């Protein structure tokens, strides 16, 4: 990218600090912009709630099959599959989700926005859930799980991006943390629903009803979506400026012609202009394109990889199996302890509501990985000693593991790709990141029963190593994005003075320098102000031309 590119940050000394737009005091007539009668923070909470129900479905789908892996009725109805085949039945969902995320990557331009893509994904989830519920053979069950997974792969790609593009920087992480707490509520519901059906009912209803419950959750999200706004950033990127102004005004509790709304729209348009110089096709996620596109996609992909290889989904998807087979509990106690774990998991997930926007993404990633690695090391020791007392100690350590996971890698990871990726690549790059999420969820869920059967306590050592290796990778390669406007993150990767492209190590160092980040924020405001003022001048000039042309035609 040349030095004349609008993306080249100016030097800190040359930057003139521009004041924020003054609050608009003009009078307005008519009703202010709103959706379902909501605006401002209440509307943001409504978007967060809808996203949260989508992630509640995500958590429910991760958890209910883990409970069924020890359900006698379910196992008998499907021929008592061995550990390897049982792992595949559970993991087939992740196979579908991986292909769903790939579909989103390839077809993102043809789905018409964040809301339509989300709706399509959830409809597919419902179709797959119906096929699973009516299963009378293992082939039909697996096909249904793959189809439902395909739909959820689409939805989990879009939901975090939609939420991130609607929220304000200072509360983006907290909103995502609220959403991820609902994922855990989904795990809780799945564990206790399966437990209740197992202990209080007989016959295939024990497993058919928990599977059918997916339909209720997916249907709830579909019913909410028509009443909520589309992403203003998406609308601006496809030239729907009037709709973008209206949606942003409703989300920010303003009016479409307010200066504060106009400034934010101009900041978005400036970032789009920077990206559009060289970005244009699906293959751009594999190229630099003047915005370090491939580097940013690779970091987002790796964040999903490291989250899964932490071992968290060993417990989310196979909790009862681990407590029964690895630790040695009875089936009944394994179900109870696994259900209790999800309640504890939820309580731990409340911690990021406070920390995620205060501590910063990088520090939380590293703290979480250090804690999880230590917990996995202790679990290996306790399971290896193999006494009743150390078995319960291992269970306690796996509880503590989830505190470190929620602190470092739960909501923090899900918001990070949406903050890191440029607008033009956000959906495609986010889709590839979710491919990583589901691909390695599949890997972990597939191999865990086999690992436990064959190498026992050493299974935990594998996850310990992955957690410890993550720490230096985050330190050297993960830029800080917390509380940064999405457009500021774009400019962190832009050319420096003289057209020099910064290496990722330099970007990471600059991202934690408050003065450097402030200079970029000032540059963004200056360019937004310039666009705003010049657009008014251009509009006046056009109006004068039209007036003169009209006068000449009357002569």
Residue pairs with C-beta under 8 A, 6 or more apart in sequence:
1 7
1 8
1 277
1 278
1 290
1 494
1 495
1 499
1 501
2 495
2 499
3 495
3 497
3 498
3 499
5 274
5 277
5 290
5 494
5 495
5 499
6 270
6 273
6 274
6 527
7 274
7 277
7 290
7 291
7 490
7 491
7 494
7 495
8 494
8 495
8 496
8 497
8 499
9 491
9 494
9 496
9 497
9 519
9 520
9 523
10 497
10 519
10 523
11 497
11 519
12 515
12 516
12 519
15 519
15 522
15 523
15 526
16 522
16 526
17 522
18 522
18 525
18 526
18 529
20 260
20 525
21 259
21 260
21 262
21 263
22 259
23 260
24 254
24 255
24 257
24 258
24 259
24 260
26 257
28 255
32 39
32 249
32 250
32 253
32 254
32 255
33 39
33 246
33 247
33 249
33 250
33 254
33 255
33 256
34 43
34 250
35 43
35 46
35 227
35 228
35 229
35 247
35 250
36 46
36 227
36 228
38 46
38 250
39 250
39 251
39 253
40 250
40 251
40 252
40 253
41 253
43 228
43 229
43 250
43 251
44 166
44 167
44 168
44 171
44 175
44 251
46 224
46 228
47 162
47 163
47 166
47 167
47 228
47 229
47 251
48 163
48 167
48 175
48 178
48 179
49 224
50 221
50 224
50 225
50 228
51 159
51 160
51 162
51 163
51 179
52 178
52 179
52 181
52 182
53 182
53 217
53 220
53 221
53 224
54 118
54 122
54 155
54 156
54 159
54 221
55 156
55 159
55 179
55 180
55 182
55 183
55 186
56 182
56 183
56 185
56 186
56 189
56 217
57 122
57 125
57 152
57 155
57 186
57 214
57 217
57 218
57 221
58 152
58 155
58 156
58 183
58 186
59 182
59 183
59 184
59 185
59 186
59 187
59 190
59 316
60 186
60 187
60 189
60 190
60 213
60 214
60 217
61 93
61 125
61 148
61 149
61 152
61 186
61 190
61 214
62 183
62 186
62 187
62 190
62 313
62 316
62 317
62 441
63 186
63 187
63 189
63 190
63 191
63 316
63 317
63 319
63 342
64 190
64 191
64 193
64 194
64 210
64 211
64 213
65 89
65 90
65 93
65 145
65 317
66 90
66 190
66 191
66 316
66 317
66 318
66 319
66 320
66 321
66 338
67 190
67 191
67 194
67 195
67 198
67 210
67 319
67 320
67 335
67 338
68 74
68 194
68 207
68 210
69 75
69 86
69 90
69 318
69 320
69 321
70 320
70 321
70 324
70 331
70 334
70 335
71 194
71 198
71 206
71 207
73 198
73 202
73 203
73 204
73 206
73 207
74 206
74 207
75 81
77 204
77 207
78 89
78 138
78 141
79 138
81 89
81 138
83 449
83 450
83 452
83 453
84 449
84 450
86 449
87 445
87 446
87 447
87 448
87 449
87 450
88 142
88 446
89 138
89 141
89 142
89 145
90 317
90 318
90 445
90 446
91 441
91 442
91 443
91 445
91 446
92 142
92 145
92 146
92 149
93 145
93 146
93 148
93 149
93 152
94 149
94 438
94 439
94 441
94 442
94 445
95 146
95 149
95 438
95 442
96 128
96 145
96 146
96 147
96 148
96 149
96 150
96 151
96 152
96 153
97 149
97 150
97 152
97 153
97 156
97 434
97 437
97 438
97 441
97 442
98 149
98 153
98 435
98 438
98 439
98 442
99 146
99 149
99 150
99 153
100 121
100 124
100 149
100 150
100 151
100 152
100 153
100 154
100 155
100 157
100 438
101 153
101 154
101 156
101 157
101 431
101 432
101 434
101 435
101 437
101 438
102 153
102 431
102 435
103 150
103 153
103 154
104 111
104 117
104 153
104 154
104 157
104 158
104 427
104 428
104 431
104 434
105 282
105 285
105 428
105 431
105 432
105 435
106 282
108 117
108 282
108 427
108 428
108 431
109 282
111 117
111 120
113 230
113 231
113 234
113 235
113 238
114 158
114 161
114 162
114 165
114 230
114 231
114 234
114 427
115 162
115 225
115 226
115 228
115 230
117 154
117 155
117 157
117 158
118 154
118 155
118 158
118 159
118 162
118 221
118 225
119 222
119 225
120 151
120 154
121 151
121 152
121 153
121 154
121 155
121 158
122 151
122 155
122 218
122 219
122 221
122 222
123 151
123 218
123 222
124 147
124 148
124 150
124 151
124 154
125 148
125 151
125 152
125 155
125 214
125 218
126 151
126 214
126 215
126 218
126 219
127 147
127 148
127 151
128 144
128 145
128 146
128 147
128 148
128 149
128 150
128 151
129 144
129 148
129 211
129 212
129 214
129 215
129 218
130 144
130 212
130 215
131 140
131 143
131 144
131 147
132 140
132 141
132 144
132 145
132 148
132 211
133 144
133 208
133 211
133 212
134 140
135 141
135 144
148 214
149 438
151 218
153 434
153 435
153 438
155 221
156 434
156 437
157 427
157 430
157 431
157 434
158 427
159 179
160 176
160 179
160 414
160 415
160 417
160 418
160 430
161 231
161 418
161 426
161 427
161 430
162 231
163 175
163 176
163 179
163 418
164 172
164 176
164 415
164 418
164 419
164 486
165 231
165 232
165 233
165 234
165 418
165 426
165 486
166 229
166 231
166 232
166 251
167 175
168 252
169 483
169 484
169 485
169 486
170 357
170 483
171 357
172 357
172 415
172 419
172 483
173 352
173 356
173 357
173 361
173 411
173 412
173 415
173 482
173 483
174 352
174 353
174 356
174 357
176 356
176 411
176 414
176 415
177 349
177 352
177 353
177 356
177 410
177 411
178 353
179 411
179 414
180 349
180 352
180 406
180 410
180 411
180 414
181 346
181 349
181 350
181 353
181 411
183 410
184 342
184 345
184 346
184 349
184 406
185 346
186 217
187 316
187 342
187 345
187 346
188 339
188 342
188 343
188 345
188 346
189 213
190 210
191 319
191 320
191 335
191 338
191 339
191 342
192 339
193 209
193 210
193 213
194 206
194 207
194 210
194 335
195 335
195 336
195 339
197 205
197 206
197 207
197 209
197 210
198 206
198 335
201 209
229 247
229 250
229 251
230 243
230 247
231 247
232 244
232 245
232 247
232 248
232 251
232 265
232 268
233 244
233 268
233 423
233 486
235 241
235 243
235 244
235 247
236 244
236 265
236 268
236 269
236 272
237 272
237 423
237 424
241 265
242 256
244 265
244 268
245 256
245 261
245 262
245 265
246 256
248 254
248 261
248 264
248 265
249 255
249 256
249 258
249 261
252 260
252 261
252 264
254 260
254 261
255 261
259 532
262 532
263 525
263 528
263 529
263 532
264 528
266 527
266 528
266 529
266 531
266 532
266 535
267 485
267 487
267 524
267 525
267 527
267 528
268 423
268 487
269 531
270 487
270 524
270 527
270 528
270 531
271 422
271 423
271 486
271 487
271 490
271 491
271 524
272 423
272 424
274 291
274 490
274 491
274 494
275 289
275 291
275 422
275 423
275 424
275 425
275 490
276 424
277 290
278 289
278 290
278 291
279 289
279 290
279 291
279 293
279 422
279 424
279 425
280 424
282 428
284 293
284 424
284 425
284 428
285 293
285 294
285 297
285 425
285 428
285 429
285 432
286 293
286 294
286 297
287 293
287 294
288 294
288 295
288 501
290 494
290 495
291 422
291 424
291 425
291 490
291 493
291 494
292 493
292 501
292 504
292 507
293 422
293 425
293 429
295 493
295 504
296 420
296 421
296 422
296 425
296 429
296 493
297 421
297 425
297 429
297 432
297 433
299 420
299 477
299 478
299 479
299 504
300 416
300 417
300 420
300 421
300 429
300 430
300 432
300 433
301 432
301 433
301 435
301 436
302 436
302 473
302 477
303 365
303 413
303 416
303 417
303 433
303 478
304 413
304 417
304 433
304 434
304 436
304 437
304 440
305 436
305 440
306 369
306 409
306 466
306 470
306 473
307 409
307 413
307 437
308 436
308 437
308 440
308 441
308 443
308 444
309 440
309 444
309 463
309 466
309 467
310 368
310 369
310 372
310 405
310 409
310 463
310 466
310 467
310 470
311 372
311 376
311 401
311 444
311 460
311 463
311 466
311 467
312 372
312 401
312 402
312 405
312 409
313 441
313 444
313 445
314 322
314 444
314 445
314 448
314 463
315 322
315 338
315 341
315 398
315 401
315 402
317 441
317 444
317 445
318 445
318 448
318 449
319 334
319 338
319 341
319 342
320 331
320 334
320 335
320 338
321 334
321 448
321 449
321 452
322 398
322 448
322 452
323 329
323 333
323 334
323 337
323 338
323 395
324 330
324 331
324 334
325 449
325 452
325 453
326 383
326 452
326 456
326 459
327 334
327 383
327 391
327 392
327 394
327 395
328 386
328 388
328 391
329 337
329 391
329 395
337 395
341 398
341 399
341 402
344 399
344 402
345 402
345 406
348 402
348 403
348 405
348 406
348 407
349 406
349 410
349 411
351 403
351 406
351 407
352 364
352 406
352 407
352 410
352 411
352 412
355 364
355 407
356 364
356 411
356 412
356 415
356 482
357 482
357 483
359 367
359 482
360 480
360 482
360 512
361 412
361 415
361 416
361 419
361 478
361 480
361 481
361 482
362 474
362 475
362 478
362 479
362 480
362 512
364 407
364 408
364 409
364 412
365 408
365 409
365 412
365 413
365 470
365 474
365 478
366 408
366 470
366 471
366 474
366 475
367 404
367 407
367 408
368 404
368 405
368 407
368 408
368 409
368 412
369 408
369 409
369 467
369 468
369 470
369 471
369 474
370 404
370 467
370 468
370 471
371 400
371 401
371 403
371 404
371 407
371 408
372 401
372 404
372 405
372 408
372 409
372 463
372 467
373 464
373 465
373 467
373 468
373 471
374 464
375 397
375 398
375 400
375 401
375 404
376 401
376 460
376 461
376 463
376 464
376 467
377 460
377 461
377 464
378 393
378 394
378 397
379 394
379 397
379 398
379 401
379 457
379 460
380 457
380 458
380 459
380 460
380 461
380 464
381 390
381 457
382 390
382 391
382 393
382 394
382 397
383 390
383 391
383 394
383 456
383 457
383 460
384 456
384 457
386 457
416 478
416 481
417 429
417 430
417 433
418 426
418 430
418 486
419 481
419 482
419 484
419 486
419 489
420 479
420 481
420 489
421 429
421 430
421 433
422 429
422 490
422 493
423 486
423 490
448 459
451 458
451 459
451 462
452 459
476 505
476 508
477 504
477 505
477 508
478 508
479 489
479 492
479 504
479 507
479 508
479 511
480 508
480 511
480 512
481 489
481 511
484 492
484 517
485 521
485 524
487 524
488 517
488 520
488 521
488 524
491 520
491 523
491 524
492 507
492 510
492 511
492 517
492 520
493 502
493 507
495 501
495 502
496 502
502 510
510 516
510 517
511 517
